[in-house]
């Protein structure tokens, strides 16, 4: 009985420790991934601004806004579609706008006027400067996420929990 009790207590303690470590590590991973996406997106918009010389190519064009966003965040694979690891992202220009969902956030010019994107006045925004040759030409603003997880992330987290619980029971 003492050995069984010790094993049960040890399994519960290890399971709790693994869950805590996974949750904190996974949340850090999600936040870092989002920061990298925003950095790349700011670079993409800086390059586009450099080529165009102003924001007129983007102003009021939801289709162009979607295309640039999907350069750094390709659409998830469709049901049943398998992509090999590290496969190149599909060309967003070839994707019909109706197949793209609007990303959160927006681009602002230096006068804080919306160039592209959707602004919800009730959402707190985090700003990242868009720089061209060391000169700020605008802002990339994205909603502040109080939770690092979205629906897909939470589903993955729940699946990992379920799998580790089954292993612990075994």
C-alpha positions in Angstrom: 0.0 0.0 0.0 2.9 2.4 0.8 4.6 1.7 -2.5 1.3 2.2 -4.4 0.6 5.4 -2.5 4.1 6.7 -3.3 3.7 5.8 -7.0 0.4 7.6 -7.2 1.7 10.7 -5.5 4.8 10.7 -7.7 2.7 10.3 -10.9 0.4 13.2 -9.9 3.4 15.4 -9.0 5.2 14.6 -12.2 2.1 15.2 -14.3 1.4 18.5 -12.6 5.1 19.6 -13.2 5.0 18.5 -16.8 1.7 20.4 -17.4 3.0 23.6 -15.8 6.3 23.4 -17.8 4.4 22.7 -21.0 1.9 25.6 -20.5 4.6 28.2 -19.7 6.9 27.0 -22.5 4.1 26.8 -25.1 2.8 30.3 -24.2 6.4 31.7 -24.6 6.6 29.9 -27.9 3.3 31.4 -29.2 4.3 35.0 -28.1 7.7 34.7 -29.7 6.1 33.4 -32.9 3.8 36.4 -33.0 6.6 38.8 -32.4 8.6 37.3 -35.3 5.5 37.6 -37.5 5.0 41.2 -36.6 8.7 42.0 -37.2 8.6 40.3 -40.6 5.3 42.1 -41.5 6.8 45.5 -40.6 9.8 44.7 -42.9 7.4 43.7 -45.7 5.5 46.9 -45.4 8.7 48.9 -45.2 9.9 47.3 -48.4 6.6 47.9 -50.1 6.6 51.6 -49.0 10.2 52.0 -50.2 9.2 50.7 -53.7 6.0 52.8 -53.9 7.3 56.0 -52.1 4.1 56.4 -50.1 1.1 54.6 -48.7 -1.2 55.1 -51.6 -0.7 51.6 -52.9 -2.2 50.3 -49.7 -4.7 53.0 -48.7 -8.2 51.7 -48.8 -7.3 48.4 -50.5 -8.4 45.5 -48.4 -7.2 43.1 -51.0 -3.6 44.4 -50.9 -3.7 44.5 -47.1 -4.7 40.8 -47.1 -2.1 39.8 -49.6 0.8 41.4 -47.7 -0.4 39.9 -44.4 -0.6 36.5 -45.9 3.0 36.8 -47.1 4.0 36.3 -43.5 1.1 34.2 -42.4 0.1 31.6 -45.0 -3.4 30.2 -44.8 -3.6 26.9 -42.8 -3.9 23.7 -44.9 -7.3 22.7 -46.0 -9.0 19.7 -44.4 -7.2 16.6 -45.7 -4.4 18.6 -47.3 -0.9 17.6 -46.1 2.1 19.9 -46.4 5.6 18.6 -46.0 7.6 20.1 -43.2 9.1 23.5 -44.1 7.2 23.6 -47.4 7.2 27.1 -49.1 4.1 29.1 -48.4 1.6 29.3 -51.2 1.7 32.4 -53.3 -0.9 34.8 -51.6 -1.3 36.8 -54.7 -2.7 33.7 -56.5 -5.3 33.2 -53.7 -8.7 34.7 -54.2 -9.5 37.4 -51.5 -12.6 35.5 -50.6 -10.4 32.7 -49.4 -8.5 35.0 -47.0 -9.7 36.1 -43.6 -8.9 39.6 -42.5 -6.0 39.7 -40.1 -6.2 41.7 -36.9 -4.4 45.0 -36.8 -3.7 47.9 -39.1 -1.2 50.2 -40.7 -1.1 53.8 -39.7 0.7 56.6 -41.4 2.9 59.1 -39.3 -0.2 61.3 -38.8 -2.0 58.2 -37.1 -4.5 57.9 -40.0 -5.5 54.4 -40.9 -3.9 53.3 -44.1 -5.2 49.7 -44.1 -6.8 47.2 -41.7 -9.6 47.3 -39.3 -9.7 49.3 -36.1 -11.8 48.4 -33.2 -11.8 51.4 -30.7 -12.4 49.0 -27.8 -9.2 47.0 -28.5 -5.9 48.0 -27.0 -3.2 48.2 -29.8 0.5 47.6 -29.6 2.5 49.7 -32.1 5.6 48.8 -34.0 7.3 51.4 -36.1 7.7 50.9 -39.8 11.2 52.1 -40.8 12.6 52.9 -44.2 16.3 53.7 -44.2 16.2 54.6 -40.6 13.2 57.0 -41.0 9.8 56.1 -39.6 7.1 56.1 -42.3 4.3 54.7 -40.2 3.1 52.2 -37.6 2.1 48.6 -37.6 -0.5 48.2 -34.9 -1.8 44.9 -33.6 -4.2 44.0 -30.9 -2.6 43.3 -27.5 -3.4 39.7 -26.7 -4.0 39.1 -23.1 -3.8 35.4 -23.7 -1.2 34.1 -26.1 -3.5 31.3 -27.2 -6.0 31.2 -30.0 -8.5 28.4 -30.7 -6.0 26.2 -32.6 -3.4 26.7 -29.9 -5.9 25.8 -27.2 -6.9 22.7 -29.1 -3.3 21.6 -29.4 -2.8 22.3 -25.7 -5.8 20.2 -24.8 -4.7 17.3 -27.0 -1.3 17.3 -25.3 -3.0 17.3 -21.9 -5.2 14.4 -22.9 -2.2 12.4 -24.2 -0.1 13.1 -21.1 -3.0 12.2 -18.9 -3.4 8.8 -20.6 0.4 8.2 -20.3 0.2 9.1 -16.6 -2.7 6.7 -16.0 -0.9 3.9 -17.8 
